[in-house]
Amino acid sequence: MRLLADGGPLVVALDATPLLGVPTGVGVFCREAIGALSAAGQLQVEAYAVSWRRRQLLASRVPDGVVTTGRAMPARPLHLAWRHFDFPYIEWFLGRCDVVHGTNFVVPPARRAATVVTVHDLTTVRFPEMCDAPTLGYPSLIRRAVDRGAWVHTPSRYVADEVVAVLGVPRERVRAVHHGTPRPRRGPKYHPSQLPLPGGLPKSTTRYVLAIGTAEPRKDLPSLVSAFDAMASRHPDVALVLAGPEGWGSGALTAAIERSHFRSRIVVTGYVADLDDLLHGAAVLAYPSLYEGFGLPTLEAMAAGVPVVTTTSGALPEVVGNAALLVEPGDPEALAVALERVLTDEDERRALIERGLERASMFTWEACAEGLTSLYYEAAESRR
């Protein structure tokens, strides 16, 4: 363990609030990054939650060996205060720490600790019409944190460049550290009736296109439904499975499904706690996002040996490299053509699987922890 000048370890407190709700991509990042940082043994890792009602759940949600700390922190009044003032200081709730990492767009003001804030994407600035009311306050919170001296972590170089260009953050205070992905697990192929779906796949179908993500506008799931409609008549054995929690785009998705001529072959699972079996059984992952700061499901699919069709939006080309088929966002026809290519061309399919496994192996949570640790020490040393 690298020690500070006073002989003690660097104490880093991370916001684990995203672990208290449905663990979407941000929750996965929190869980895996906190676990990898703790396992690396280079820091004293602590976790806190900005929550009043759910705070007692935190100890059961963090990885083994991670200490939970802090007094009760009511989210709404604190976020309101931090948007306008540089208090209350986080040390009032946590005690002494060297670095505070706000893992989801918000980092509290600190009296002495260095601060780091993760900006996962700039949807709120690029596409405010695609956001719900609570998230529209993130840009002002980020700017205020940077004005107080916070460092910015992003999951991709694409978002790092956006933070500099759009938010005006000095480049020397921005660090891109990629997320990791699970190591490849070659699971067995399941009979449709054994999949984690109510009743298995629709009757007469044996393969499925899988989509993973919250039903929000930027995921553009209605375009995927349109693409499926365009190809479904030629592939009667193929179903479409949409896995993910409801969101503020659920109404548009439901309307698209109701318009579909093949809605009987479309399965909406809702939130799925363990995606491994569903991923390993998929014929292809479709990820038609209109804007993405990273795109973790694409790597999760590659690690599972599943070919990927996604878009050229945001950081996705940076993440998938040459290991996926890319189409322009918002183009259902091009999406349908790419999906059919994977479903019908066995040589293309094998090549995508091989390149995908290789690509996914390049992104590890150990490397993420190493990059974050370097950032924490740099931020802490800048405060001395």
C-alpha positions, 0 to 999 in steps of 0.5 A: 500500500502506498502511504502518505507523508504522515504514514497513513493510507490515502482515505477515499470516500465514494458515493455508493448511492446508486447501489440503493436503487435498481442497478443500471449502468451507473450502479454497475460502475459503482459496485465494480469500481468500489470492489476493485479499488478495495481488492487492490489494497492501495487505498482505504476505501469507504462508501457513503450514501446521500439518502435519508430513507434508504441509507440503512441498506448501504452496508448490504449493497457494497462489496465485501470488505468495504466500510460504510461511513457517514451520518444520514444525508437527506438528498433533496435539501443537500443537492439544493444547498450544494447547487447554490452554496459551498456548504455543508462540507462533506466532512461534517457527515463523513469525518476525515478523508483525503479524497471524496469521489462523487460517482454520479455527477454530484460531488459535495463541497469539502473543507480539506479533502480533494474532490473528484466527480464522475461525468458519465455523459452530457445528455443533459446538455446535448439532449435536454429534451431526452432528460427527466427533471432531476437530471437537468440540474446536473450541469450546474452542480458539475460546474460549481464543483469544478469551480471549487477545484474538483477533478473530473473523471469520465468513462471515455475520451469522447466524454472527456473531450465534451467536458472540456469543450462544452462545460469549459473544464480545464483539460488538465483537470479531466481524466478518462478512465474506462469502465471494465467488463466481466471476463468471458464466461462461456455458459451453456446454450439454453432451450427457450423454455429455460430462459429467465423469461415468463414462459420462455420465448414466444411460440415457434421462436428459437432465437432472439435479438436482445436489447438491454437498457432503461426505457429512456428516449436516448436508448431509442428502443422504438427504432429497434421495434421498427427495425424488428418489424422490417425483418421479422417476416423473413425470420419467423424463428426470431423474437425481440427481447427488451430487458431493462427497467421502465423509464421516462421513455416507456410510453413511446416504447409501448406505443411502438410495440402496439403498432408492430405487426409482430408484437406477439414476438416482442417480450418486455422483461422489465428489470432483470437482476442477473443478465448472464443467462439472457446474454448467453442465449442471445443471437445478437445484442442490439444497442441502438442508442442515440447518444452514449458516454460508454455503453457497458452492455456492448462489452458485456455482450462481447464478453459473453460471446454474443455479436453486437450491432450498435450505432456510431453515436457518442463513445460507442465507436471508441468502446467497441472498436472493430468488434461490432457492426455500426449503423447511424443512430436513428436509422431503423432500416440500417439497423434491420439490415445489420441485424439480418446480416448477423442472423444470416451470415455465419462467417460474419457472426463468427468473426464478430464473436472472435473480435468481440471476445478479444475487445472485451478482454481489453477492459478490466475493472482492475485497470479501472481501479488502477486509473482511478487510484492514480487520479485520487493521488494526483487530486490529493497531492494538488490540495497540499 
